[in-house]
């Protein structure tokens, strides 16, 4: 039941994900989105970099589809060659494809066997695979170069203007004053959820309403649905984390659990990785739990998600820090707002107050945003991962703080199902992820 891509060191993934990706590519990039059952797609084999393929207008191709299925380090290699098609005869059948200019080129279509397999899946299974495929487009598109990648046909779009911040710190104020100002700014700033440049639901304001308005990777996967899907992942990661934190380590069954759960998280977030083995996962857990800024464990937009899941059990411990998933969206949210506040207060650099807060590359939505200050690059750095997590933990603490009369300064964090709780780093992260898109 696996699709194999030979040029990605025989990377494999479920056939259901490939068929879902095929359907998503027709929906998003084809001139005939309803023809996915019998429709044809050009192969478009090429050894050009992914960014060049997109610039040339080859989004709707088997080549680009495969590039988004494999881990980031393979994405600038040819994937859809003859060997790939020959190796997956149960999924693809070679046909001709007629271009807009009337030229017949090499193409493919789904086989009857693939369509039968899709129809045999339950509607729930189909919907989950569709979400996984959509996540490949919505996630940070990482490659082995710094070339900008915008796979979404909606492209980069600046959505409106922020309100002027309600609080502007003074030049000599501490880091805490700036963090309080960011929290207040996001709380008052109206937020319009967007999907493919179109508004989703009504605009909202306030941290609690922003959280309830989140979705991933598409509007039908809202806060409640996402909470339901991630709950068992959180539970399993906590069991694994407690083994590391106690010093007991992992036995054979723990390692199997770690690999399977990590792969499921990466699948949900659209961030496939190579070398997902017990040793690498344990190294990430250890670095995250111990807040090791000098760690050599793996770190990128995928592994930061694992660090975040691995440390959710630390919520409620005032002496320790749950990790934030420091991806391009979260980084953009915080840095763009800090950048404005620091400049307004007369700072010419972020180094004094926020020395290890660094950028993460990302394109789409309102990213990249222009900054007035020169911010360091924080991509794949544990020093940035730890510093950013401590900053977001302070934002959480501001949201949970009270005034002199004992009243909460901000509404409590909504919980899926209608209850509420104190704010967590994960809750703050989800709001920032939407804010930074």
Helices and strands as residue ranges (DSSP letters): E 2-5, G 6-8, E 11-14, H 15-29, G 33-35, E 41-42, H 50-55, H 62-69, G 72-74, H 82-87, E 92-98, E 104-110, H 112-120, H 123-138, H 175-188, E 194-195, E 198-199, H 207-212, H 223-245, H 252-269, H 278-290, H 303-310, G 312-314, H 328-344, H 382-399, E 413-414, E 420-421, H 425-435
